Amino acid sequence: MIGSNVPTHPSRGGPATMFQYAEEWGLECAQTYFTLSRRWSVPALHSEEISNFKSAWQKSNVKEIVAHVPLIVNMASPLDVTRQKSRDRLSFELSRINDLGIHLLVLHPGYYGNSTKKAGINHLIDGLNHVLDSSSDSAAKILLETMAGQGTAMGSRFEEMAYIIEKVGENQLLGVCFDTCHAFAAGYDLRGYDGCEEVLKRFDETIGLDKLKAIHLNDSKTGLGSKVDRHAAIGKGKMGLQVFHALVKDPRFLDTPKVLELPIRDPEMIKQQLEFLRKLQATPGLISEPKDIRSQSTLDAALSKTG
């Protein structure tokens, strides 16, 4: 499944507005933030909004929806008050997507700030245990997103993710969202077919591919191991095309939502990128890496040079 991050408009129809973009962009899957507020308190959905959402989804071609927890949530914060508010908000987000019939909720592992990584990881584990213990009847999974390692962000190493998942009691309700840009910036060399397969092998050996429930398809503006989180359009960054060709063609991930994360303010670029990803998926064999990435036509031409 290939899709994109999409907006919703709370004041102009609520969550169901995301399907307007899904239809226009021809999405098989979609990701959105259902609560964009920077405030901790957000209103609950009305029953009519829930009904409208489910009806619009049923009429659409979207097979899977991924919800994303707002970045205000920091389960690893050194501040007690922030951790408590983060737990409450995560529980609220989990309840909301259950009401909407959504089964995947992406969460950034968090930032440990002026504390230590060990303390941050322990705070995250405690928080997840608290939320999941009270949501054991949930049909949804919380997906910890792989991070670039920028600043005090946690979750940039597969070993960290594996440790967190192991220590959470209800870990059958946990999965991983694999972000290509973040992994590359964290030092995992995804370039080329062999590089991509080697990283996936390491992921499988450390965490298990059965835990990989969503993929963020993002190129990187910064180099390997930079620890800087800067998304680029597919083929316009430092990672090349082969990794993305491999991921969209991989039979292990045909039913895994693969979400493009680019600025929503540029819908034409998003549509162009989605069309390019579909061309990649339809291209047999192996492709050559283009030497010049200045134009989309150059990238398109690379797809005709199969080996």
Backbone hydrogen bonds, N-H to C=O, Kabsch-Sander energy under -0.5 kcal/mol:
donor,donor_aa,acceptor,acceptor_aa,energy
3,G,258,K,-2.6
4,S,29,C,-0.9
5,N,260,L,-2.2
6,V,31,Q,-3.1
9,H,14,G,-0.9
12,R,9,H,-1.8
13,G,10,P,-0.5
14,G,9,H,-1.9
16,A,13,G,-0.7
17,T,14,G,-2.0
18,M,15,P,-1.8
19,F,16,A,-1.6
20,Q,17,T,-1.3
21,Y,17,T,-0.8
22,A,18,M,-1.9
23,E,19,F,-2.1
24,E,20,Q,-1.9
25,W,21,Y,-2.8
26,G,22,A,-0.6
26,G,23,E,-0.6
27,L,22,A,-2.5
28,E,2,I,-2.1
29,C,2,I,-0.8
30,A,64,E,-1.7
31,Q,4,S,-2.0
32,T,66,V,-1.9
34,F,32,T,-0.7
42,V,40,W,-0.5
50,I,46,H,-1.9
51,S,47,S,-2.3
52,N,48,E,-2.7
53,F,49,E,-2.1
54,K,50,I,-2.3
55,S,51,S,-2.2
56,A,52,N,-2.5
57,W,53,F,-2.5
58,Q,54,K,-2.2
59,K,55,S,-1.5
60,S,56,A,-0.8
60,S,57,W,-0.9
63,K,28,E,-3.5
64,E,28,E,-1.1
66,V,30,A,-3.1
67,A,65,I,-0.5
67,A,104,L,-2.7
68,H,32,T,-2.0
69,V,106,V,-3.0
73,V,70,P,-1.7
77,S,74,N,-1.3
80,D,78,P,-0.5
83,R,79,L,-2.3
84,Q,80,D,-2.4
85,K,81,V,-2.2
86,S,82,T,-2.3
87,R,83,R,-2.4
88,D,84,Q,-2.3
89,R,85,K,-2.4
90,L,86,S,-2.6
91,S,87,R,-2.4
92,F,88,D,-2.1
93,E,89,R,-2.8
94,L,90,L,-2.5
95,S,91,S,-2.3
96,R,92,F,-2.4
97,I,93,E,-2.3
98,N,94,L,-1.7
99,D,95,S,-1.9
100,L,96,R,-1.6
101,G,97,I,-0.8
101,G,98,N,-0.6
102,I,97,I,-2.8
104,L,65,I,-0.6
105,L,141,K,-2.3
106,V,67,A,-3.3
107,L,143,L,-3.1
112,Y,152,T,-1.7
115,S,112,Y,-2.0
120,G,116,T,-2.6
121,I,117,K,-2.8
122,N,118,K,-2.2
123,H,119,A,-2.5
124,L,120,G,-2.4
125,I,121,I,-2.6
126,D,122,N,-2.5
127,G,123,H,-2.6
128,L,124,L,-2.8
129,N,125,I,-2.5
130,H,126,D,-2.2
131,V,127,G,-2.5
132,L,128,L,-2.9
133,D,129,N,-2.2
134,S,130,H,-1.1
135,S,132,L,-1.0
136,S,133,D,-0.5
138,S,135,S,-2.4
141,K,103,H,-2.8
142,I,173,L,-2.7
143,L,105,L,-3.3
143,L,141,K,-0.6
144,L,142,I,-0.6
144,L,175,G,-2.5
145,E,107,L,-2.3
146,T,177,C,-2.3
147,M,155,G,-2.1
153,A,150,Q,-2.1
154,M,110,G,-2.5
161,M,157,R,-1.7
162,A,158,F,-2.7
163,Y,159,E,-2.2
164,I,160,E,-2.5
165,I,161,M,-2.6
166,E,162,A,-2.3
167,K,163,Y,-1.9
168,V,164,I,-0.9
168,V,165,I,-0.7
169,G,167,K,-0.5
171,N,168,V,-0.9
171,N,169,G,-1.0
173,L,170,E,-2.2
174,L,171,N,-1.4
175,G,142,I,-2.3
176,V,211,K,-3.0
177,C,144,L,-1.9
178,F,176,V,-0.6
178,F,214,A,-2.5
179,D,177,C,-0.7
180,T,178,F,-0.6
180,T,216,H,-2.3
183,A,179,D,-2.6
184,F,180,T,-2.3
185,A,181,C,-2.7
186,A,182,H,-1.8
187,G,184,F,-1.3
188,Y,183,A,-2.5
189,D,187,G,-0.8
190,L,188,Y,-1.3
192,G,239,M,-0.5
195,G,191,R,-0.7
196,C,192,G,-2.3
197,E,193,Y,-2.2
198,E,194,D,-2.3
199,V,195,G,-2.1
200,L,196,C,-2.3
201,K,197,E,-2.1
202,R,198,E,-2.1
203,F,199,V,-2.5
204,D,200,L,-2.6
205,E,201,K,-2.5
206,T,202,R,-1.9
207,I,203,F,-3.4
208,G,203,F,-2.1
211,K,208,G,-2.1
212,L,209,L,-1.2
213,K,176,V,-2.1
213,K,211,K,-1.0
214,A,176,V,-1.1
215,I,257,P,-2.6
216,H,178,F,-2.4
217,L,215,I,-0.7
217,L,259,V,-2.3
218,N,216,H,-1.1
219,D,232,A,-1.8
221,K,230,R,-2.9
225,G,184,F,-2.2
226,S,223,G,-1.9
227,K,185,A,-2.4
229,D,227,K,-0.5
230,R,228,V,-1.1
232,A,219,D,-2.3
236,K,233,A,-2.5
238,K,220,S,-2.2
245,H,241,L,-2.4
246,A,242,Q,-2.7
247,L,243,V,-2.1
248,V,244,F,-2.3
249,K,245,H,-1.3
250,D,246,A,-1.4
253,F,250,D,-1.8
254,L,251,P,-0.8
256,T,253,F,-1.3
258,K,1,M,-1.6
259,V,215,I,-3.2
259,V,257,P,-0.6
260,L,3,G,-2.2
261,E,217,L,-0.7
262,L,260,L,-0.6
266,D,263,P,-1.7
270,I,266,D,-1.7
271,K,267,P,-2.6
272,Q,268,E,-2.2
273,Q,269,M,-2.6
274,L,270,I,-2.7
275,E,271,K,-2.2
276,F,272,Q,-2.0
277,L,273,Q,-2.5
278,R,274,L,-2.0
279,K,275,E,-1.9
280,L,276,F,-2.4
281,Q,277,L,-2.5
282,A,278,R,-1.6
283,T,279,K,-0.7
283,T,280,L,-1.1
288,S,302,A,-0.7
288,S,305,K,-0.9
293,I,291,K,-0.5
299,L,295,S,-1.4
300,D,296,Q,-2.8
301,A,297,S,-2.2
302,A,298,T,-1.2
303,L,299,L,-0.8
303,L,300,D,-1.0
304,S,301,A,-1.2
305,K,302,A,-1.1
306,T,304,S,-1.0
307,G,286,L,-2.3
